Amino acid sequence: MALYTYQVLDKSGKVVSGSMDARDEKALADILQEKGCFPIKISKPEEKWAAKDILPQIFPSKITSKQILQFTQQFTSMLAAGLQIDRSLTILIELEENPSLKKILHELLAGIKEGKPLAECMSLHPNVFSGIYINMVKAGEASGSLDVVMDRVRNYLEESQRLKDEIFSALIYPSLLTLVGGLAVSVLLLFVIPRFSEIFKDMGGTLPLPTQILMSISGSIVNYWWIIIASILVIILLVRGYIRTDSGKMLWDSLKLKMPVTKSVYIKTIVSRFSRTLGTLLQSGLPILEAIRIARDTVGNIVIARAINPVIEGVKRGRGLAKPLKETAKFPPLAIHIITVGEETGKLDEMLIKLAENFDNDIRNSMKGLISLIEPALILVMGAVVAFIVFAMLLAIFSLSEIPM
């Protein structure tokens, strides 16, 4: 059990705050719903920090994907409770703590009061609301079922965020291991080895080859560290600049599709994103051609995106979705079979969502397998580097006995 704070809409539409012990957020939400309340926000109490209110004034607040998800969850709950859009936005403005997002909500509310559609107001902030988000809201407004569509948007964002969080969590330990190992080796090369190097030079004699190599590496880093750092930065800037060009992005995206270890996970991630986006858009009532165009722009790989262009032409000619996708040779056979079944049964949107869920599970399992390989590999590499340093130093120490006194 843990203590959670919550904000809910009661039966009269008023915002009520409180706290309660519960097993988890879902359990608390069920309890509140049983009482006839609609949960808006459920979270654990955060420790207050003195600079919390000062930092936003110095540094502009960045709007994260988690904050957009939280806004969507709250907005969906209010629409489900029967509140109008303007009333919902007014309440959310009062609850929002991020100044940047609060400003955008003010602009959305102002646009709604002027009689503009919500999707049109959101389209003025493309860096905050994605294309799929805006188009789904547009479809919901056109069909008069914005609350239902917003629930699908919420589910889409929750699944996407959950996968991101799991991948990020899986990479924390290998990243920390690399950082600590790199710092340890750097300390040895920058501070420990130079001290021994001075001692060996004073005593004279010829050092073993491994020790000479180690001394050369350490001396180069100590004497020319600024050149090394500057060179690395220049290379990174040049590579990033090239990748931003059309030819560079094409080359980089092609390489990502061919990398032997991560290729499978990367392709599954693209297919999952495309399938979930397309399925969610179709469920929201968008025409299939428009839905495919939007889903194409979310794959994040220019090679795959260009391969989908002929698919759009194939759908226009009445060839369906599965056959043109198969001809691209970019989608796994399992994806093609599931999409074919969806077309044959008339449940393409449902099968696309199931395909995304299936691939998400595969991605999780593949990431666990990769991490289980990466961790011992990193330990072996770091161990080999440290062993070489120790071996080189011991050879030098043993050679001191052969130096005439």
NORTABEL-V18615 format. One record per helix or strand of 3 or more residues. SS is the DSSP state (H for helix, E for strand). FROM is the first residue (numbers start at 1). LEN is the number of residues. If there is no record, write none. Layout:
ss = [SS | SS]
from = [FROM | FROM]
len = [LEN | LEN]
This chain:
ss = [E | E | H | E | H | H | H | H | H | H | H | H | H | H | H | H | H | H | H]
from = [2 | 15 | 25 | 38 | 52 | 65 | 85 | 99 | 118 | 131 | 146 | 209 | 246 | 263 | 288 | 302 | 322 | 333 | 348]
len = [8 | 8 | 10 | 6 | 7 | 16 | 11 | 15 | 5 | 13 | 58 | 35 | 11 | 21 | 9 | 15 | 7 | 13 | 53]
